Amino acid sequence: MKTRHILVLNRTYGEQGTNGQLSYQGQHICYTIELPDRNNIRRLSCIPESNYRLQKRVYTKHGEQIGIPNVLHREAILIHPANNAMKELMGCIAPVTTLTGQGTGTNSRAALAKLKALVYGLWQRGDEVFLLIKRAED
């Protein structure tokens, strides 16, 4: 039987972007940036809070990435590098090392490498990985 692993993304919402903290088993992995919450409008909004099963996806532009399938009314949602949500994202999630403002951060590629090492390692064991997205508690 496959083991289920859950990554938890706690979000805070702002007018200029959505920031998050991603953890696994209570341990900080990285921060995240996304577009502002605009009621799940394609290419303009972050994705809805929910629990998503992650899958490996290969895309021409981004190569092999962590995909987030089955997002209501959305397709091709990925976790890929970006340091400015408003300029570089169209609904996807970008891991960052440090948050610098609403929807902005630094060292996205390094944060993605850390996240991929964890997720791909779990997949190589034959396990399932889920992403639970929720509002951060104050």
GIVENPE-V242568 format. One record per backbone hydrogen bond with DSSP energy under -0.5 kcal/mol. NH is the residue of the N-H (numbers start at 1). CO is the residue of the C=O. E is the energy in kcal/mol with one decimal. If there is no record, write none. Layout:
nh = <NH:NH>
co = <CO:CO>
e = <E:E>
//
This chain:
nh = <5:5:7:7:8:9:9:10:10:11:11:12:14:18:19:20:21:22:23:24:25:27:29:30:31:32:33:34:38:41:43:44:45:46:52:52:54:54:55:57:59:63:65:66:67:67:68:69:69:72:74:79:80:80:85:88:89:93:94:96:97:98:100:101:103:104:105:106:111:112:113:114:115:116:117:118:119:120:121:122:123:124:125:126:127:128:130:131:132:132:133:133:134:134:136>
co = <3:128:5:130:23:7:132:8:21:9:134:19:17:34:12:32:10:30:8:27:6:24:22:22:96:20:94:18:36:38:90:41:41:36:50:131:52:129:67:65:63:59:57:79:55:65:77:53:67:70:71:66:78:93:103:84:85:78:33:31:106:106:104:104:101:101:83:98:107:108:109:110:111:112:113:114:115:116:117:118:119:120:121:123:122:3:5:52:7:130:50:131:9:132:11>
e = <-0.5:-2.5:-0.5:-3.2:-2.7:-0.5:-3.2:-0.6:-2.3:-0.6:-2.8:-3.0:-1.1:-2.3:-2.3:-2.2:-2.0:-3.0:-2.4:-2.3:-0.6:-2.0:-3.1:-1.2:-2.4:-2.2:-2.4:-2.0:-0.8:-1.2:-0.7:-2.0:-1.5:-1.5:-0.5:-2.8:-0.6:-2.8:-2.1:-2.9:-2.3:-2.6:-3.5:-0.8:-4.0:-0.6:-3.0:-0.6:-0.5:-0.5:-2.3:-2.2:-0.6:-1.8:-3.3:-2.5:-2.1:-2.5:-2.2:-2.9:-2.9:-0.9:-2.1:-1.2:-0.5:-1.6:-2.2:-1.9:-1.8:-2.7:-2.2:-1.8:-2.2:-3.2:-2.2:-1.5:-2.7:-3.0:-1.3:-1.8:-2.4:-2.5:-0.9:-2.0:-2.0:-2.6:-3.1:-3.3:-3.2:-0.5:-3.3:-0.7:-2.6:-0.5:-3.7>
//
